[in-house]
């Protein structure tokens, strides 16, 4: 297994290249990293174009959800976006905070930070800033954010417990997060796994859904709930390279696969000890038809 510093280097190099590509190039291949499927579309991305605050120049087509849509951002809030890229989620968040609030984007790729700063200068917002740094060691003081959002980023970070601890640290007591991410349910067929990890949302760092939710629960977040969940369908021209026709049929019926989830949670008030929602309750609440994206 590669060391943490090596894994971070791989991700940084990949996203440095992505920063110089357009949305169309990124949308036809996982994170701009691989040759695209014959069906040219992004199998993870949700459509931002009708979202208030959307900025086309800042949309690189890299997300797996719309966390800012679910984040309950209020006027005057301080919002932090983890893995802010070219800034699109920050600009959507700024529409909700208004001029009275503040939005901070954090990204560890210098090329992304530069692109985001150019974008914000063009727009003219003076309450949106971008800071270069690791999200597992945020350049932010304790108890700063009312809301934290992130869009398909934690799956790329080797030390997920450390990132989740940082989220807890920088949220104000009573603050909350809404995070879209990629998780696994069950074990992918071995013949498929390597290519699927590179193609379907760069999920080489994705972990089991149950483990992901456990980490949030163990950190002490309360009122956890799944705001949305959808299956990531792997195109047949990818499956055909590794599985037989019967294996493809069985795989598609198995419920095993890659999922995009949007998770909400709250940091307890300092003088408040509410019982946390248990993992089993959270899992039961999400027991819908994954393909419908109903949760």
Residue pairs with C-beta under 8 A, 6 or more apart in sequence:
2 10
4 158
4 159
7 158
7 205
8 108
8 134
8 158
11 156
12 108
12 109
14 31
14 32
14 33
14 202
15 31
15 85
15 109
15 111
15 112
16 109
16 110
16 111
16 112
17 32
18 26
18 31
18 32
18 60
18 62
19 60
19 85
19 86
19 109
19 111
19 112
19 114
19 115
20 111
21 32
21 60
23 56
23 59
23 60
23 61
24 61
25 32
26 32
26 42
26 60
26 61
26 62
27 40
27 41
27 42
27 45
27 61
28 36
28 37
28 40
28 41
28 42
29 35
29 36
29 199
30 44
30 198
30 199
30 200
30 201
30 202
31 62
31 201
31 202
33 198
33 202
34 198
34 199
37 43
37 199
37 235
37 237
37 238
38 235
38 237
39 235
39 237
42 61
43 199
43 200
43 201
43 232
43 233
43 234
43 235
44 63
44 64
44 152
44 182
44 200
44 201
44 232
44 260
45 61
45 62
45 63
45 64
46 63
46 64
46 65
46 66
48 54
48 59
48 63
48 66
48 88
48 92
49 56
51 66
51 68
51 69
51 92
52 92
52 95
52 96
53 68
53 91
53 92
53 93
53 94
53 95
53 96
54 88
54 91
54 92
55 87
55 88
55 91
55 119
55 123
57 86
57 119
57 122
58 85
58 86
58 87
58 88
58 90
58 91
58 115
58 116
58 119
59 86
59 88
60 85
60 86
60 88
62 85
62 151
62 152
63 88
63 89
63 151
63 152
63 180
64 151
64 152
64 180
64 181
64 182
64 201
64 232
64 260
65 151
65 152
65 180
65 181
65 228
65 260
65 261
65 262
66 151
66 180
66 228
66 262
67 89
67 149
67 150
67 151
67 178
67 179
67 180
67 262
68 89
68 92
68 93
68 96
68 149
68 178
69 92
70 178
70 227
70 228
70 262
70 264
71 79
71 93
71 96
71 147
71 149
71 176
71 177
71 178
72 147
72 176
72 178
73 79
73 93
73 96
73 97
73 101
73 146
73 147
74 96
74 97
74 146
75 96
75 97
75 98
75 100
75 101
76 97
76 98
76 100
76 101
77 96
77 97
77 101
77 102
77 146
77 147
78 97
78 101
78 102
78 103
78 104
78 144
78 145
78 146
78 147
79 90
79 93
79 96
79 97
79 101
79 102
79 103
79 104
79 145
79 146
79 147
79 148
79 149
80 103
80 104
80 105
80 106
80 138
80 140
80 144
80 145
80 147
80 148
80 149
80 170
81 89
81 90
81 93
81 103
81 104
81 105
81 106
81 148
81 149
81 150
81 151
82 106
82 135
82 138
82 148
82 149
82 150
82 153
82 154
82 163
82 167
82 179
83 106
83 107
83 135
83 150
83 151
83 152
83 153
83 156
84 90
84 105
84 106
84 107
84 112
84 116
84 130
85 105
85 107
85 112
85 115
85 116
86 112
86 115
86 116
86 119
87 105
87 115
87 116
87 119
87 120
87 128
87 130
89 105
89 149
89 151
90 103
90 104
90 105
90 116
90 120
90 128
90 130
91 119
91 120
91 123
91 125
91 128
93 103
93 147
93 149
94 101
94 103
94 125
94 127
94 128
97 103
97 127
99 127
101 127
102 127
102 128
102 129
103 125
103 127
103 128
103 129
104 128
104 129
104 130
104 131
104 140
104 145
105 116
105 128
105 129
105 130
105 131
106 130
106 131
106 132
106 133
106 135
106 138
106 139
106 140
107 113
107 116
107 130
107 132
107 133
108 132
108 133
108 134
108 135
110 132
113 130
113 131
113 132
116 130
117 130
120 128
120 129
120 130
131 139
131 140
132 139
133 139
135 150
135 153
135 154
135 157
135 163
135 166
136 157
136 159
136 162
136 163
136 166
137 162
137 166
138 166
138 169
138 170
140 170
141 170
142 169
142 170
143 169
143 170
143 171
143 172
143 173
144 170
144 171
144 172
145 170
145 171
145 172
145 175
146 171
146 172
146 175
146 176
147 175
147 176
147 177
147 178
148 167
148 170
148 171
148 175
148 176
148 177
148 178
148 179
149 177
149 178
149 179
150 177
150 179
150 180
150 181
151 179
151 180
152 180
152 181
152 182
152 201
152 260
153 181
154 160
154 163
154 164
154 179
154 181
155 181
155 182
155 183
155 201
155 202
155 203
155 205
155 206
155 207
156 202
156 205
157 163
157 205
158 205
160 207
160 212
160 215
161 215
161 219
164 215
164 216
164 219
165 219
167 177
167 219
168 219
168 220
168 221
168 267
171 177
171 267
172 267
173 267
173 268
173 269
173 270
174 266
174 267
174 268
174 269
174 272
175 266
175 267
176 223
176 264
176 265
176 266
176 267
177 221
177 263
177 264
177 265
178 227
178 262
178 263
178 264
179 262
179 263
180 228
180 260
180 261
180 262
181 206
181 212
181 260
181 261
181 262
181 263
182 200
182 201
182 202
182 203
182 206
182 232
182 258
182 259
182 260
183 206
183 207
183 208
183 209
183 212
183 258
183 259
183 261
184 203
184 206
184 207
184 208
184 209
184 257
184 258
184 259
185 208
185 209
185 255
185 256
185 257
185 258
185 259
186 254
186 255
186 256
186 257
187 256
188 196
188 256
188 257
188 258
189 242
189 243
189 247
189 251
191 242
191 243
192 234
192 238
192 239
192 242
192 243
192 251
195 238
195 241
195 242
196 203
196 234
196 238
196 258
197 203
197 204
197 206
198 204
199 234
199 238
200 232
200 234
200 258
201 232
201 258
201 260
203 258
206 258
209 259
209 261
210 279
210 283
212 261
212 263
213 224
213 263
213 279
213 282
213 283
214 279
216 224
216 263
216 265
217 224
217 276
217 278
217 279
217 282
220 267
220 268
220 276
221 265
221 266
221 267
221 276
222 265
222 266
222 267
222 268
222 274
222 275
222 276
222 277
223 264
223 265
223 266
223 274
223 276
223 277
224 263
224 264
224 265
224 276
224 277
224 282
225 263
225 264
225 265
225 277
225 282
225 285
226 261
226 262
226 263
226 264
226 282
226 285
226 286
226 295
227 262
227 263
227 264
227 295
228 260
228 261
228 262
228 293
228 295
229 259
229 260
229 261
229 262
229 286
229 288
229 290
229 293
229 294
229 295
230 259
230 260
230 290
230 291
230 292
230 293
231 257
231 258
231 259
231 290
231 291
232 257
232 258
232 259
232 260
233 291
234 257
234 258
236 248
239 248
239 251
240 248
243 251
251 257
255 290
259 290
268 274
285 295
286 295
288 294
288 295
